[in-house]
Amino acid sequence: PVLDVWQSLPPPSFPNYDAGSWGPSESHQLLKQDGREWRVGA
């Protein structure tokens, strides 16, 4: 029964991104909502 329900649900939205990129834009939004940001060393 549980598997039947899972199979009947639409697939979840997953923020895929290209290899070698900085990741999905959702990651930046997640940090920004807490007043944080990625810091990249030179």
CHARMM-style PDB file with segment names, atoms N, HN, CA, C and O in Angstrom:
ATOM      1  N   PRO     1       0.798  -1.209   0.000  1.00  0.00      PROA
ATOM      2  CA  PRO     1       0.000   0.000   0.000  1.00  0.00      PROA
ATOM      3  C   PRO     1       0.846   1.281   0.000  1.00  0.00      PROA
ATOM      4  O   PRO     1       0.521   2.234  -0.708  1.00  0.00      PROA
ATOM      5  N   VAL     2       1.907   1.308   0.773  1.00  0.00      PROA
ATOM      6  HN  VAL     2       2.171   0.534   1.348  1.00  0.00      PROA
ATOM      7  CA  VAL     2       2.745   2.504   0.829  1.00  0.00      PROA
ATOM      8  C   VAL     2       3.412   2.740  -0.527  1.00  0.00      PROA
ATOM      9  O   VAL     2       3.455   3.870  -1.015  1.00  0.00      PROA
ATOM     10  N   LEU     3       3.929   1.681  -1.127  1.00  0.00      PROA
ATOM     11  HN  LEU     3       3.895   0.763  -0.731  1.00  0.00      PROA
ATOM     12  CA  LEU     3       4.578   1.820  -2.428  1.00  0.00      PROA
ATOM     13  C   LEU     3       3.603   2.297  -3.488  1.00  0.00      PROA
ATOM     14  O   LEU     3       3.978   3.066  -4.373  1.00  0.00      PROA
ATOM     15  N   ASP     4       2.353   1.852  -3.411  1.00  0.00      PROA
ATOM     16  HN  ASP     4       2.048   1.228  -2.692  1.00  0.00      PROA
ATOM     17  CA  ASP     4       1.338   2.295  -4.368  1.00  0.00      PROA
ATOM     18  C   ASP     4       1.116   3.802  -4.259  1.00  0.00      PROA
ATOM     19  O   ASP     4       0.992   4.493  -5.271  1.00  0.00      PROA
ATOM     20  N   VAL     5       1.066   4.303  -3.036  1.00  0.00      PROA
ATOM     21  HN  VAL     5       1.167   3.742  -2.214  1.00  0.00      PROA
ATOM     22  CA  VAL     5       0.869   5.741  -2.832  1.00  0.00      PROA
ATOM     23  C   VAL     5       2.080   6.505  -3.352  1.00  0.00      PROA
ATOM     24  O   VAL     5       1.920   7.507  -4.049  1.00  0.00      PROA
ATOM     25  N   TRP     6       3.282   6.054  -3.027  1.00  0.00      PROA
ATOM     26  HN  TRP     6       3.412   5.240  -2.460  1.00  0.00      PROA
ATOM     27  CA  TRP     6       4.493   6.727  -3.492  1.00  0.00      PROA
ATOM     28  C   TRP     6       4.539   6.782  -5.014  1.00  0.00      PROA
ATOM     29  O   TRP     6       4.909   7.803  -5.593  1.00  0.00      PROA
ATOM     30  N   GLN     7       4.166   5.691  -5.654  1.00  0.00      PROA
ATOM     31  HN  GLN     7       3.865   4.861  -5.184  1.00  0.00      PROA
ATOM     32  CA  GLN     7       4.201   5.649  -7.113  1.00  0.00      PROA
ATOM     33  C   GLN     7       3.131   6.536  -7.733  1.00  0.00      PROA
ATOM     34  O   GLN     7       3.276   6.960  -8.880  1.00  0.00      PROA
ATOM     35  N   SER     8       2.069   6.824  -7.007  1.00  0.00      PROA
ATOM     36  HN  SER     8       1.951   6.480  -6.076  1.00  0.00      PROA
ATOM     37  CA  SER     8       0.996   7.651  -7.551  1.00  0.00      PROA
ATOM     38  C   SER     8       1.290   9.148  -7.416  1.00  0.00      PROA
ATOM     39  O   SER     8       0.629   9.967  -8.054  1.00  0.00      PROA
ATOM     40  N   LEU     9       2.269   9.504  -6.594  1.00  0.00      PROA
ATOM     41  HN  LEU     9       2.806   8.838  -6.076  1.00  0.00      PROA
ATOM     42  CA  LEU     9       2.614  10.910  -6.385  1.00  0.00      PROA
ATOM     43  C   LEU     9       3.530  11.409  -7.503  1.00  0.00      PROA
ATOM     44  O   LEU     9       4.311  10.632  -8.051  1.00  0.00      PROA
ATOM     45  N   PRO    10       3.442  12.691  -7.844  1.00  0.00      PROA
ATOM     46  CA  PRO    10       4.365  13.233  -8.848  1.00  0.00      PROA
ATOM     47  C   PRO    10       5.785  13.261  -8.283  1.00  0.00      PROA
ATOM     48  O   PRO    10       5.960  13.377  -7.070  1.00  0.00      PROA
ATOM     49  N   PRO    11       6.792  13.159  -9.136  1.00  0.00      PROA
ATOM     50  CA  PRO    11       8.174  13.192  -8.633  1.00  0.00      PROA
ATOM     51  C   PRO    11       8.481  14.552  -8.008  1.00  0.00      PROA
ATOM     52  O   PRO    11       8.001  15.578  -8.490  1.00  0.00      PROA
ATOM     53  N   PRO    12       9.276  14.565  -6.943  1.00  0.00      PROA
ATOM     54  CA  PRO    12       9.615  15.837  -6.298  1.00  0.00      PROA
ATOM     55  C   PRO    12      10.510  16.676  -7.203  1.00  0.00      PROA
ATOM     56  O   PRO    12      11.238  16.147  -8.043  1.00  0.00      PROA
ATOM     57  N   SER    13      10.442  17.972  -7.019  1.00  0.00      PROA
ATOM     58  HN  SER    13       9.850  18.401  -6.337  1.00  0.00      PROA
ATOM     59  CA  SER    13      11.310  18.878  -7.767  1.00  0.00      PROA
ATOM     60  C   SER    13      12.682  18.861  -7.104  1.00  0.00      PROA
ATOM     61  O   SER    13      12.809  19.157  -5.915  1.00  0.00      PROA
ATOM     62  N   PHE    14      13.697  18.518  -7.872  1.00  0.00      PROA
ATOM     63  HN  PHE    14      13.593  18.278  -8.837  1.00  0.00      PROA
ATOM     64  CA  PHE    14      15.052  18.456  -7.326  1.00  0.00      PROA
ATOM     65  C   PHE    14      15.939  19.407  -8.116  1.00  0.00      PROA
ATOM     66  O   PHE    14      15.991  19.317  -9.343  1.00  0.00      PROA
ATOM     67  N   PRO    15      16.634  20.312  -7.445  1.00  0.00      PROA
ATOM     68  CA  PRO    15      17.431  21.316  -8.163  1.00  0.00      PROA
ATOM     69  C   PRO    15      18.750  20.748  -8.696  1.00  0.00      PROA
ATOM     70  O   PRO    15      19.799  20.930  -8.077  1.00  0.00      PROA
ATOM     71  N   ASN    16      18.699  20.067  -9.832  1.00  0.00      PROA
ATOM     72  HN  ASN    16      17.847  19.920 -10.335  1.00  0.00      PROA
ATOM     73  CA  ASN    16      19.927  19.559 -10.447  1.00  0.00      PROA
ATOM     74  C   ASN    16      20.745  20.713 -11.010  1.00  0.00      PROA
ATOM     75  O   ASN    16      20.215  21.795 -11.261  1.00  0.00      PROA
ATOM     76  N   TYR    17      22.029  20.476 -11.203  1.00  0.00      PROA
ATOM     77  HN  TYR    17      22.459  19.597 -10.999  1.00  0.00      PROA
ATOM     78  CA  TYR    17      22.915  21.505 -11.735  1.00  0.00      PROA
ATOM     79  C   TYR    17      24.059  20.844 -12.489  1.00  0.00      PROA
ATOM     80  O   TYR    17      24.337  19.660 -12.298  1.00  0.00      PROA
ATOM     81  N   ASP    18      24.711  21.605 -13.333  1.00  0.00      PROA
ATOM     82  HN  ASP    18      24.485  22.567 -13.488  1.00  0.00      PROA
ATOM     83  CA  ASP    18      25.805  21.093 -14.150  1.00  0.00      PROA
ATOM     84  C   ASP    18      27.047  20.850 -13.304  1.00  0.00      PROA
ATOM     85  O   ASP    18      27.350  21.617 -12.390  1.00  0.00      PROA
ATOM     86  N   ALA    19      27.759  19.777 -13.618  1.00  0.00      PROA
ATOM     87  HN  ALA    19      27.513  19.154 -14.360  1.00  0.00      PROA
ATOM     88  CA  ALA    19      29.025  19.494 -12.946  1.00  0.00      PROA
ATOM     89  C   ALA    19      29.994  20.636 -13.196  1.00  0.00      PROA
ATOM     90  O   ALA    19      30.055  21.169 -14.304  1.00  0.00      PROA
ATOM     91  N   GLY    20      30.744  21.011 -12.187  1.00  0.00      PROA
ATOM     92  HN  GLY    20      30.695  20.578 -11.287  1.00  0.00      PROA
ATOM     93  CA  GLY    20      31.706  22.098 -12.307  1.00  0.00      PROA
ATOM     94  C   GLY    20      31.108  23.479 -12.095  1.00  0.00      PROA
ATOM     95  O   GLY    20      31.825  24.479 -12.119  1.00  0.00      PROA
ATOM     96  N   SER    21      29.790  23.537 -11.888  1.00  0.00      PROA
ATOM     97  HN  SER    21      29.208  22.724 -11.869  1.00  0.00      PROA
ATOM     98  CA  SER    21      29.143  24.827 -11.650  1.00  0.00      PROA
ATOM     99  C   SER    21      29.136  25.115 -10.153  1.00  0.00      PROA
ATOM    100  O   SER    21      29.606  24.305  -9.354  1.00  0.00      PROA
ATOM    101  N   TRP    22      28.599  26.276  -9.780  1.00  0.00      PROA
ATOM    102  HN  TRP    22      28.217  26.934 -10.430  1.00  0.00      PROA
ATOM    103  CA  TRP    22      28.509  26.650  -8.374  1.00  0.00      PROA
ATOM    104  C   TRP    22      27.298  26.035  -7.698  1.00  0.00      PROA
ATOM    105  O   TRP    22      27.037  26.309  -6.526  1.00  0.00      PROA
ATOM    106  N   GLY    23      26.562  25.216  -8.411  1.00  0.00      PROA
ATOM    107  HN  GLY    23      26.773  24.992  -9.363  1.00  0.00      PROA
ATOM    108  CA  GLY    23      25.395  24.570  -7.824  1.00  0.00      PROA
ATOM    109  C   GLY    23      24.118  25.289  -8.186  1.00  0.00      PROA
ATOM    110  O   GLY    23      24.137  26.288  -8.905  1.00  0.00      PROA
ATOM    111  N   PRO    24      23.007  24.780  -7.687  1.00  0.00      PROA
ATOM    112  CA  PRO    24      21.717  25.371  -8.032  1.00  0.00      PROA
ATOM    113  C   PRO    24      21.529  26.738  -7.375  1.00  0.00      PROA
ATOM    114  O   PRO    24      22.083  27.012  -6.310  1.00  0.00      PROA
ATOM    115  N   SER    25      20.746  27.582  -8.024  1.00  0.00      PROA
ATOM    116  HN  SER    25      20.297  27.360  -8.890  1.00  0.00      PROA
ATOM    117  CA  SER    25      20.495  28.916  -7.464  1.00  0.00      PROA
ATOM    118  C   SER    25      19.779  28.814  -6.121  1.00  0.00      PROA
ATOM    119  O   SER    25      19.878  29.723  -5.297  1.00  0.00      PROA
ATOM    120  N   GLU    26      19.062  27.724  -5.894  1.00  0.00      PROA
ATOM    121  HN  GLU    26      18.981  26.986  -6.564  1.00  0.00      PROA
ATOM    122  CA  GLU    26      18.365  27.530  -4.618  1.00  0.00      PROA
ATOM    123  C   GLU    26      19.339  27.507  -3.444  1.00  0.00      PROA
ATOM    124  O   GLU    26      18.982  27.906  -2.336  1.00  0.00      PROA
ATOM    125  N   SER    27      20.573  27.043  -3.679  1.00  0.00      PROA
ATOM    126  HN  SER    27      20.863  26.719  -4.579  1.00  0.00      PROA
ATOM    127  CA  SER    27      21.552  27.015  -2.580  1.00  0.00      PROA
ATOM    128  C   SER    27      21.906  28.430  -2.130  1.00  0.00      PROA
ATOM    129  O   SER    27      22.074  28.683  -0.937  1.00  0.00      PROA
ATOM    130  N   HSD    28      22.019  29.354  -3.089  1.00  0.00      PROA
ATOM    131  HN  HSD    28      21.882  29.149  -4.058  1.00  0.00      PROA
ATOM    132  CA  HSD    28      22.316  30.743  -2.741  1.00  0.00      PROA
ATOM    133  C   HSD    28      21.129  31.378  -2.016  1.00  0.00      PROA
ATOM    134  O   HSD    28      21.311  32.149  -1.073  1.00  0.00      PROA
ATOM    135  N   GLN    29      19.935  31.057  -2.451  1.00  0.00      PROA
ATOM    136  HN  GLN    29      19.787  30.431  -3.217  1.00  0.00      PROA
ATOM    137  CA  GLN    29      18.735  31.597  -1.817  1.00  0.00      PROA
ATOM    138  C   GLN    29      18.600  31.085  -0.386  1.00  0.00      PROA
ATOM    139  O   GLN    29      18.186  31.824   0.507  1.00  0.00      PROA
ATOM    140  N   LEU    30      18.951  29.820  -0.173  1.00  0.00      PROA
ATOM    141  HN  LEU    30      19.288  29.220  -0.898  1.00  0.00      PROA
ATOM    142  CA  LEU    30      18.872  29.230   1.159  1.00  0.00      PROA
ATOM    143  C   LEU    30      19.797  29.963   2.132  1.00  0.00      PROA
ATOM    144  O   LEU    30      19.402  30.283   3.253  1.00  0.00      PROA
ATOM    145  N   LEU    31      21.013  30.221   1.700  1.00  0.00      PROA
ATOM    146  HN  LEU    31      21.334  29.961   0.789  1.00  0.00      PROA
ATOM    147  CA  LEU    31      21.949  30.951   2.557  1.00  0.00      PROA
ATOM    148  C   LEU    31      21.521  32.397   2.760  1.00  0.00      PROA
ATOM    149  O   LEU    31      21.596  32.925   3.869  1.00  0.00      PROA
ATOM    150  N   LYS    32      21.071  33.035   1.679  1.00  0.00      PROA
ATOM    151  HN  LYS    32      21.010  32.606   0.777  1.00  0.00      PROA
ATOM    152  CA  LYS    32      20.703  34.451   1.740  1.00  0.00      PROA
ATOM    153  C   LYS    32      19.570  34.709   2.731  1.00  0.00      PROA
ATOM    154  O   LYS    32      19.547  35.753   3.384  1.00  0.00      PROA
ATOM    155  N   GLN    33      18.632  33.770   2.850  1.00  0.00      PROA
ATOM    156  HN  GLN    33      18.651  32.922   2.320  1.00  0.00      PROA
ATOM    157  CA  GLN    33      17.503  33.983   3.763  1.00  0.00      PROA
ATOM    158  C   GLN    33      17.950  34.044   5.218  1.00  0.00      PROA
ATOM    159  O   GLN    33      17.226  34.562   6.068  1.00  0.00      PROA
ATOM    160  N   ASP    34      19.145  33.514   5.513  1.00  0.00      PROA
ATOM    161  HN  ASP    34      19.733  33.093   4.823  1.00  0.00      PROA
ATOM    162  CA  ASP    34      19.704  33.601   6.865  1.00  0.00      PROA
ATOM    163  C   ASP    34      20.776  34.681   6.976  1.00  0.00      PROA
ATOM    164  O   ASP    34      21.486  34.762   7.978  1.00  0.00      PROA
ATOM    165  N   GLY    35      20.888  35.517   5.927  1.00  0.00      PROA
ATOM    166  HN  GLY    35      20.312  35.452   5.113  1.00  0.00      PROA
ATOM    167  CA  GLY    35      21.884  36.577   5.950  1.00  0.00      PROA
ATOM    168  C   GLY    35      23.298  36.074   5.742  1.00  0.00      PROA
ATOM    169  O   GLY    35      24.255  36.699   6.200  1.00  0.00      PROA
ATOM    170  N   ARG    36      23.438  34.947   5.052  1.00  0.00      PROA
ATOM    171  HN  ARG    36      22.661  34.440   4.680  1.00  0.00      PROA
ATOM    172  CA  ARG    36      24.763  34.366   4.816  1.00  0.00      PROA
ATOM    173  C   ARG    36      25.058  34.355   3.324  1.00  0.00      PROA
ATOM    174  O   ARG    36      24.167  34.580   2.505  1.00  0.00      PROA
ATOM    175  N   GLU    37      26.314  34.092   2.973  1.00  0.00      PROA
ATOM    176  HN  GLU    37      27.039  33.909   3.638  1.00  0.00      PROA
ATOM    177  CA  GLU    37      26.685  33.983   1.567  1.00  0.00      PROA
ATOM    178  C   GLU    37      27.907  33.094   1.446  1.00  0.00      PROA
ATOM    179  O   GLU    37      28.642  32.898   2.415  1.00  0.00      PROA
ATOM    180  N   TRP    38      28.125  32.553   0.242  1.00  0.00      PROA
ATOM    181  HN  TRP    38      27.528  32.713  -0.545  1.00  0.00      PROA
ATOM    182  CA  TRP    38      29.317  31.758  -0.027  1.00  0.00      PROA
ATOM    183  C   TRP    38      30.508  32.698  -0.118  1.00  0.00      PROA
ATOM    184  O   TRP    38      30.421  33.768  -0.720  1.00  0.00      PROA
ATOM    185  N   ARG    39      31.602  32.302   0.472  1.00  0.00      PROA
ATOM    186  HN  ARG    39      31.673  31.433   0.961  1.00  0.00      PROA
ATOM    187  CA  ARG    39      32.838  33.077   0.355  1.00  0.00      PROA
ATOM    188  C   ARG    39      33.849  32.200  -0.372  1.00  0.00      PROA
ATOM    189  O   ARG    39      34.134  31.076   0.040  1.00  0.00      PROA
ATOM    190  N   VAL    40      34.380  32.735  -1.453  1.00  0.00      PROA
ATOM    191  HN  VAL    40      34.149  33.649  -1.788  1.00  0.00      PROA
ATOM    192  CA  VAL    40      35.318  31.982  -2.278  1.00  0.00      PROA
ATOM    193  C   VAL    40      36.702  32.586  -2.119  1.00  0.00      PROA
ATOM    194  O   VAL    40      36.902  33.778  -2.351  1.00  0.00      PROA
ATOM    195  N   GLY    41      37.654  31.754  -1.722  1.00  0.00      PROA
ATOM    196  HN  GLY    41      37.492  30.785  -1.534  1.00  0.00      PROA
ATOM    197  CA  GLY    41      39.021  32.234  -1.566  1.00  0.00      PROA
ATOM    198  C   GLY    41      39.689  32.454  -2.913  1.00  0.00      PROA
ATOM    199  O   GLY    41      39.362  31.787  -3.895  1.00  0.00      PROA
ATOM    200  N   ALA    42      40.603  33.371  -2.953  1.00  0.00      PROA
ATOM    201  HN  ALA    42      40.869  33.913  -2.156  1.00  0.00      PROA
ATOM    202  CA  ALA    42      41.296  33.682  -4.216  1.00  0.00      PROA
ATOM    203  C   ALA    42      42.489  32.782  -4.412  1.00  0.00      PROA
ATOM    204  OT1 ALA    42      43.192  32.897  -5.416  1.00  0.00      PROA
TER     205      ALA     42
END
